Amino acid sequence: MTDTRDPEPVIGSRLGVDVGRARVGLAATDPAGILASPVATLTRDPKEFRDLHKIVDEASQRNAVRAYVGDPINLKGQKTASTQDAHTFARQLAKLLVEAGLPTQVRLIDERLSTVSATQQLRQAGVSSRKQRSVIDQLAAVAILEHAMVLEQNTGVNTGVLVSSDEEDAVDG
């Protein structure tokens, strides 16, 4: 994995991905890359990769230029139990996008507080905790995507760490 920063921002649709052990939240922007919206909550499928293929399909349909995968680090900036899982997921996604002939970049982005923020939004909206489960992952993906978009807008450069599909162990370093 390398951290490359392009001097010019790229215009186009982007995806936000919140990777969990059981579910994956997916969000996307409009074609101009301005407004982030929830798309789906996918069931994790580590054997058949249906979740990953659905994300590749969305990237293709939306002509996505970026897919931001949440990097689960703790408030001290340290790896968590889910970090390796998210990094592996990001590499698999990057590989499938390349195999599909799509130019979509995969970038890991700090996701601290994305789920907390989504939970607070739902609570404030009066959604019961029982009903939150079906949308919490999507809203966390929206939070990841919005965070990446704000960083890019404020800095004028691409944000996150670029994931390469052929770097098996570079993510862990």
C-alpha positions as CSV (number, residue, x, y, z in Angstrom):
1,M,0.0,0.0,0.0
2,T,1.3,3.4,-0.9
3,D,0.3,6.9,0.1
4,T,0.3,8.8,-3.1
5,R,-1.3,12.2,-3.4
6,D,-2.3,13.6,-6.7
7,P,-2.0,17.4,-7.1
8,E,-5.4,17.7,-8.9
9,P,-8.7,16.6,-7.4
10,V,-10.6,14.0,-9.4
11,I,-14.2,14.6,-10.3
12,G,-16.6,11.7,-10.3
13,S,-18.7,9.4,-8.2
14,R,-17.2,7.9,-5.0
15,L,-18.2,5.0,-2.8
16,G,-17.9,4.7,0.9
17,V,-17.5,1.3,2.5
18,D,-17.9,0.4,6.2
19,V,-16.6,-3.1,6.8
20,G,-17.9,-5.1,9.7
21,R,-17.6,-8.7,10.7
22,A,-21.2,-9.5,9.7
23,R,-22.3,-6.6,7.4
24,V,-20.9,-4.1,5.0
25,G,-22.4,-0.6,4.7
26,L,-22.3,0.9,1.3
27,A,-22.8,4.6,0.4
28,A,-22.2,6.6,-2.8
29,T,-22.0,10.1,-4.1
30,D,-23.8,11.6,-7.1
31,P,-21.8,11.7,-10.4
32,A,-20.3,15.1,-9.5
33,G,-19.0,13.7,-6.2
34,I,-20.8,16.2,-4.0
35,L,-23.7,14.5,-2.1
36,A,-23.2,11.2,-0.2
37,S,-26.2,8.9,0.2
38,P,-26.8,5.4,1.7
39,V,-27.0,2.6,-0.9
40,A,-27.2,-0.8,0.9
41,T,-26.3,-3.0,3.8
42,L,-24.6,-6.1,2.5
43,T,-24.1,-9.4,4.3
44,R,-20.4,-10.4,4.6
45,D,-19.6,-13.3,2.4
46,P,-15.9,-14.3,2.8
47,K,-16.4,-17.5,0.8
48,E,-18.3,-16.4,-2.3
49,F,-17.5,-12.7,-2.1
50,R,-21.0,-11.6,-3.1
51,D,-20.5,-8.5,-1.0
52,L,-17.4,-7.5,-2.8
53,H,-19.0,-8.3,-6.2
54,K,-21.9,-6.0,-5.3
55,I,-19.5,-3.2,-4.6
56,V,-17.8,-3.8,-7.9
57,D,-21.2,-3.7,-9.7
58,E,-22.0,-0.4,-8.0
59,A,-18.6,1.0,-8.9
60,S,-19.2,0.0,-12.5
61,Q,-22.8,1.3,-12.7
62,R,-21.8,4.6,-11.1
63,N,-18.4,5.0,-12.9
64,A,-16.9,5.5,-9.5
65,V,-13.4,7.0,-9.4
66,R,-12.8,6.1,-5.7
67,A,-13.9,3.6,-3.1
68,Y,-13.1,4.7,0.4
69,V,-12.9,1.8,2.8
70,G,-13.1,2.7,6.5
71,D,-9.8,2.0,8.4
72,P,-10.8,1.0,11.9
73,I,-8.2,2.5,14.2
74,N,-8.9,3.5,17.8
75,L,-8.9,7.0,19.2
76,K,-5.2,6.8,20.0
77,G,-4.5,6.0,16.3
78,Q,-3.7,2.4,16.9
79,K,-4.8,-0.7,15.1
80,T,-7.9,-2.6,16.4
81,A,-9.0,-6.2,16.1
82,S,-10.9,-5.2,12.9
83,T,-8.0,-3.4,11.2
84,Q,-6.5,-6.5,9.5
85,D,-10.0,-7.6,8.3
86,A,-10.7,-4.2,6.7
87,H,-7.2,-4.1,5.1
88,T,-7.8,-7.5,3.6
89,F,-11.2,-6.5,2.4
90,A,-9.8,-3.4,0.8
91,R,-7.1,-5.4,-1.0
92,Q,-9.7,-7.9,-2.3
93,L,-11.9,-5.1,-3.5
94,A,-8.9,-3.5,-5.3
95,K,-8.1,-6.8,-7.0
96,L,-11.7,-7.4,-8.1
97,L,-11.9,-3.8,-9.5
98,V,-8.7,-4.3,-11.5
99,E,-10.0,-7.7,-12.8
100,A,-13.3,-6.0,-13.9
101,G,-11.2,-3.5,-15.8
102,L,-12.4,-0.5,-13.7
103,P,-10.2,2.4,-12.9
104,T,-11.7,2.9,-9.4
105,Q,-9.0,3.5,-6.8
106,V,-9.4,2.0,-3.3
107,R,-8.3,4.1,-0.4
108,L,-8.3,3.4,3.3
109,I,-9.6,6.3,5.3
110,D,-9.7,6.8,9.1
111,E,-13.1,5.8,10.3
112,R,-12.9,6.8,13.9
113,L,-16.3,7.6,15.3
114,S,-18.2,6.9,12.0
115,T,-20.5,4.3,13.7
116,V,-20.8,6.4,16.8
117,S,-21.9,9.3,14.7
118,A,-24.4,7.2,12.8
119,T,-25.8,5.8,16.0
120,Q,-26.3,9.3,17.4
121,Q,-28.0,10.5,14.3
122,L,-30.5,7.6,14.4
123,R,-31.1,8.1,18.1
124,Q,-31.8,11.8,17.6
125,A,-34.2,11.0,14.8
126,G,-36.1,8.7,17.2
127,V,-35.2,5.4,15.5
128,S,-35.4,2.5,17.9
129,S,-32.2,0.6,18.5
130,R,-33.9,-2.5,17.0
131,K,-34.5,-0.7,13.7
132,Q,-31.0,0.9,13.7
133,R,-29.3,-2.3,12.7
134,S,-30.6,-2.3,9.2
135,V,-29.3,1.2,8.4
136,I,-26.4,1.8,10.8
137,D,-23.8,0.4,8.5
138,Q,-25.1,2.5,5.6
139,L,-24.9,5.6,7.6
140,A,-21.4,4.8,8.8
141,A,-20.4,4.4,5.2
142,V,-22.0,7.8,4.5
143,A,-19.9,9.2,7.4
144,I,-16.7,7.7,6.0
145,L,-17.5,9.1,2.5
146,E,-18.3,12.5,3.8
147,H,-15.1,12.6,5.9
148,A,-13.0,11.8,2.8
149,M,-14.8,14.4,0.7
150,V,-14.3,17.1,3.3
151,L,-10.6,16.3,3.6
152,E,-10.2,16.4,-0.1
153,Q,-12.1,19.6,-0.4
154,N,-10.1,21.3,2.4
155,T,-6.7,20.1,1.3
156,G,-7.1,20.0,-2.4
157,V,-5.4,16.6,-2.6
158,N,-6.6,13.0,-2.6
159,T,-6.9,11.6,0.8
160,G,-6.5,8.2,2.4
161,V,-3.9,5.6,1.8
162,L,-4.0,4.1,-1.7
163,V,-4.5,0.3,-1.7
164,S,-2.8,-1.9,-4.2
165,S,-4.3,-5.3,-5.1
166,D,-0.9,-6.9,-5.4
167,E,0.6,-5.8,-2.1
168,E,-0.1,-8.7,0.2
169,D,1.6,-7.5,3.4
170,A,2.3,-3.8,2.9
171,V,-1.0,-2.8,4.5
172,D,0.1,-4.2,7.9
173,G,3.2,-2.1,8.2
